[in-house]
Amino acid sequence: MEFPKFLLGDNTDYPTAIFVVHTEFPRFIINLEDDEVEWLEEFSKEDEKELEEEAETLIAAATAFYDREVSRYED
């Protein structure tokens, strides 16, 4: 089964949280309420350096995805 690169998620136990799930490597979930990121991968020391460089871009892409999705609901 193929998944889109990003998915939106919510949960009634966290009524103010908005989650974006990145389904490709490196997989992560970001809570846009507080920008907390949970990585769903284990990284080697070599990977951590590359991840630090890529994390900002990935998080910006997740936020842009959310903004795009919300704008589609508002139209």
Residue pairs with C-beta under 8 A, 6 or more apart in sequence:
3 23
4 23
5 22
5 23
5 24
5 65
6 20
6 21
6 22
6 23
6 61
6 62
6 65
7 20
7 21
7 23
8 18
8 19
8 20
8 21
8 66
8 69
9 19
9 20
9 21
9 29
10 17
10 18
10 19
11 17
11 19
14 31
14 33
16 33
17 31
17 32
17 33
18 31
18 32
18 33
18 66
19 29
19 30
19 31
19 32
20 29
20 30
20 32
20 62
20 63
20 65
20 66
21 27
21 28
21 29
22 28
22 29
22 30
22 58
22 61
22 62
25 41
26 39
26 40
26 41
26 43
26 47
26 51
26 54
26 58
27 39
27 40
27 41
28 37
28 38
28 39
28 40
28 41
28 58
29 37
29 38
29 40
30 36
30 37
30 38
30 59
30 62
30 63
31 37
32 62
32 63
32 66
35 59
37 55
37 59
39 51
43 51
